[in-house]
Amino acid sequence: MTATEALRKQAKKYIDKADERSLRRINAILEIDSQEDFWDHLPDHVKNDVDEALKESAMGAGKTNAEVMKKYDKWRTK
């Protein structure tokens, strides 16, 4: 029996004995886990651009949101 099979067997035992509150929690976790991640649907070039921007930010490059908003705030108001 693989580790995954053993976990499934153990989880089924818990589920069979669980009260409604516990079952609702388990269900919520499983629903969240089954939702698709938008990241998986992005084109590779977009993922690469985001990764590069995060690296630059980690090295201190780039500007803060406050700096950008200060510069372009005049465009947002009429």
Contacts in CASP RR format, 6 or more apart in sequence:
PFRMAT RR
TARGET T0000
AUTHOR 0000-0000-0000
METHOD contacts of the structure
MODEL  1
MTATEALRKQAKKYIDKADERSLRRINAILEIDSQEDFWDHLPDHVKNDV
DEALKESAMGAGKTNAEVMKKYDKWRTK
1 9 0 8 1.000
14 22 0 8 1.000
15 23 0 8 1.000
15 26 0 8 1.000
18 26 0 8 1.000
39 47 0 8 1.000
42 50 0 8 1.000
56 62 0 8 1.000
END
